[in-house]
Amino acid sequence: MTTAIPPTRQVIKGRLAAADRRESILVAAGGCFAARGYEGTTLDEIAAATGITKPILYRHFGSKRDLYLALLGRHADDMPGFVAPIPRTPEGRVDLGAILDPWLEYAQANPHGWQMLFRDAGGDAEIVAFRRATRERARAVIARFIEASGAELPPPELLPAAELIRACLAGLVLWWAENPDLPRRDLVAAAERILAPTLAG
């Protein structure tokens, strides 16, 4: 005897399947965009990498631009979570390792995000503006973190310092992608050694 799946279960099951398919498209697209950039990637390639047809891809994303922006948006939304709340050691100092390690772990698991944000220059005006806004948001997040950490910086130096940290960490991740055999712990230790005098006060 076959037990019928209640209608609500069928709907939920269908939604999960659609969500899984969308996620598989995003994963495949991230790899394609990271490897070939926005201009060099086609929807045919993304569909083939996902193992679906192009019409099925269009059910989830209306265009290559929509797909690219969805990936950028996911990365941008994840950023603030690494510094809020600020982790501290039992002595009350900022625990930079507790921020840098999960952040680098995330970067290692999502290398396409960094390539798309900081290396790829393709796309229309909206995509270019989105990248710029994401960098500005990251700078603002780091600036708030510097203030909350208790670092003693003159106010005019706050945004330049935040940009310096943002650009250096983005560059570190891009360099790591070219040298993937380097252990994450070594990158964490190096970044912590450089940043601690300013941020771990």
C-alpha positions, 0 to 999 in steps of 0.5 A: 500500500502506497501512502499518499504524501499530504498536499502540504508535504508535496508543496514543501518538497517541491520548494526544497527541490527548487531551492536545491536546483537554484543553489546548484546553479549558483555554485556552478555559476560561481566557478564559471565567473571566477574562472572566466569573468563576467564577459567570458562566461555564457549561460550555456556554459553555466547550464552545462556545468550545472547539468541542466538545460538553458530553459531550466536555468531561465526558470530560476534566473532571467539573465546572466546579469541577474545570476551574477548580481545574486552571487554578488549580493550573497557575498555582500550580505555575509560580510558583516557577520564576521565582526558582530559581535566583536569576540574578545579574549578573557582579558578583554582584548579583541580576539582577531583570530576568532574573526580572521579564521572563520572569515578566511575559511569562508573565503576559501569555501567561496573563492568566486566571490572574491574573484568577482568583487575584486578581480573581475571588471566586467558587467554593466553599470549596475554591476560595477556600481554594485561592486563599488557599493559592496566595497564601500559597505565593507569599508564601513563595517571595518570602520565601525569595528575599529571604533568599537575595538577601542583602537586609538585612531584620530577621526580623520584616519578612520576611513583610510585605515578601514580601506587599508585593512579592506584592500589588504585582506582582499588582496591576501585572499586573492593571493591565497587562491593562487597559493592554495597549499598555504595553511589557513592558520599561517595566513591568520597568524600573519594577518593577526600579527600585522593588525593586532597593534592597531585593533587588539588594544 
